[in-house]
């Protein structure tokens, strides 16, 4: 992502989120990418009461609630289902079969309760 695109996204975020806020300030959690750490980006955040929280480097995948609470469980369930197929001597699945397996494990793992517990 280039700085120009990062700033353009920030302005879009601000327009979108303004109708959803109840207080004066908003929290924006960022991954520390260079396009999020420019003077122009930071100044816009200050002027629009957006508090930025930069995640520590190389920890984003562990600290994002959906990665930990949902997607890691999805990965484990998918791996188990593929393991079952391998035990049946099915070692290749096409795109259609992939979608079938994915939707099956997704329905079993991704739930409102699971998503909320991640946060």
Backbone torsions as a table, in degrees:
resi	resn	phi	psi	omega
1	UNK	NA	134.8	178.4
2	UNK	-94.2	160.8	-176.8
3	UNK	-55.5	-40.7	-178.3
4	UNK	-61.9	-42.2	179.3
5	UNK	-69.5	-38.7	177.2
6	UNK	-60.3	-42.9	179.3
7	UNK	-68.5	-39.9	178.0
8	UNK	-61.9	-41.4	177.8
9	UNK	-63.4	-41.8	179.8
10	UNK	-59.3	-43.9	178.7
11	UNK	-64.5	-39.6	176.1
12	UNK	-62.3	-46.8	177.6
13	UNK	-55.0	-46.7	-178.1
14	UNK	-62.6	-43.8	178.8
15	UNK	-64.1	-39.6	-177.0
16	UNK	-71.7	-43.7	-172.0
17	UNK	-79.0	-21.1	-175.3
18	UNK	-59.4	-30.5	179.8
19	UNK	-79.9	-8.9	-176.2
20	UNK	-105.0	-3.1	-172.4
21	UNK	-89.3	153.1	176.0
22	UNK	-114.7	-19.5	178.6
23	UNK	-114.6	-171.9	-177.3
24	UNK	-81.4	-29.5	-174.1
25	UNK	-109.5	154.3	174.9
26	UNK	-126.9	149.1	178.2
27	UNK	-105.8	128.8	177.1
28	UNK	-118.9	114.6	-179.5
29	UNK	-93.0	124.9	-173.7
30	UNK	-122.8	160.8	-178.9
31	UNK	-94.0	4.6	177.4
32	UNK	81.4	9.8	177.1
33	UNK	-58.8	147.2	-176.9
34	UNK	-55.9	-31.1	-179.3
35	UNK	-71.9	-11.6	177.8
36	UNK	-98.1	-2.9	-173.4
37	UNK	-120.8	37.5	178.7
38	UNK	-96.6	155.2	177.5
39	UNK	-57.0	-40.9	180.0
40	UNK	-62.8	-43.3	178.6
41	UNK	-61.6	-49.1	-179.0
42	UNK	-64.5	-41.1	179.6
43	UNK	-63.0	-42.7	178.3
44	UNK	-60.6	-41.2	179.2
45	UNK	-63.4	-44.6	178.8
46	UNK	-61.4	-47.9	-178.4
47	UNK	-63.3	-28.0	-176.7
48	UNK	-108.4	16.6	176.1
49	UNK	55.4	46.1	175.7
50	UNK	-108.0	116.3	178.2
51	UNK	-87.2	126.5	-179.6
52	UNK	-100.9	135.7	176.5
53	UNK	-123.4	113.5	-178.8
54	UNK	-92.2	125.3	179.0
55	UNK	-72.4	146.3	177.3
56	UNK	-62.6	146.5	-179.5
57	UNK	-57.8	140.9	175.5
58	UNK	64.2	17.6	177.5
59	UNK	-121.9	-1.2	-174.2
60	UNK	-56.9	-42.9	-178.0
61	UNK	-65.0	-24.6	179.2
62	UNK	-89.1	-27.8	-174.1
63	UNK	-94.2	-14.9	179.1
64	UNK	-76.1	123.0	-175.0
65	UNK	-55.8	-41.8	-178.0
66	UNK	-71.0	-31.8	177.1
67	UNK	-64.3	-42.9	-177.3
68	UNK	-77.7	-49.5	-172.5
69	UNK	-79.5	-30.6	-173.8
70	UNK	-117.0	-56.4	-170.9
71	UNK	-70.3	-31.3	176.4
72	UNK	-68.3	-38.2	176.3
73	UNK	-66.3	-37.6	177.8
74	UNK	-63.9	-42.1	179.1
75	UNK	-61.8	-43.5	180.0
76	UNK	-65.0	-44.9	-179.6
77	UNK	-64.5	-40.5	178.7
78	UNK	-64.2	-44.5	179.6
79	UNK	-60.6	-39.9	178.4
80	UNK	-64.6	-43.4	-179.7
81	UNK	-64.4	-41.4	177.5
82	UNK	-65.4	-36.8	176.0
83	UNK	-61.8	-39.9	176.5
84	UNK	-60.7	-43.6	178.5
85	UNK	-63.4	-39.7	179.7
86	UNK	-64.4	-36.9	177.4
87	UNK	-67.1	-21.1	175.4
88	UNK	-91.6	10.9	-179.8
89	UNK	63.9	33.7	172.2
90	UNK	-105.2	107.5	-173.6
91	UNK	-109.5	0.1	179.4
92	UNK	-140.6	133.7	172.9
93	UNK	-127.0	140.6	178.7
94	UNK	-85.1	-177.8	-175.9
95	UNK	-61.7	-40.3	-179.0
96	UNK	-65.0	-43.7	178.0
97	UNK	-66.8	-37.5	176.0
98	UNK	-57.4	-47.7	-179.4
99	UNK	-62.7	-38.5	178.2
100	UNK	-62.0	-48.8	-179.8
101	UNK	-63.8	-45.4	-178.9
102	UNK	-60.3	-47.7	-179.3
103	UNK	-64.1	-35.1	178.1
104	UNK	-63.1	-51.5	-178.2
105	UNK	-72.2	-32.6	178.2
106	UNK	-62.1	-44.5	179.4
107	UNK	-62.7	-33.2	-179.0
108	UNK	-77.1	-27.8	-171.0
109	UNK	-107.3	-43.9	-174.4
110	UNK	-84.1	109.2	179.2
111	UNK	-133.6	164.0	178.8
112	UNK	-59.7	-42.0	179.8
113	UNK	-63.6	-41.9	179.6
114	UNK	-64.3	-42.3	179.1
115	UNK	-64.1	-46.9	-179.5
116	UNK	-64.6	-35.6	-179.9
117	UNK	-68.1	-24.1	176.8
118	UNK	-66.4	-26.1	-179.5
119	UNK	-95.0	NA	NA
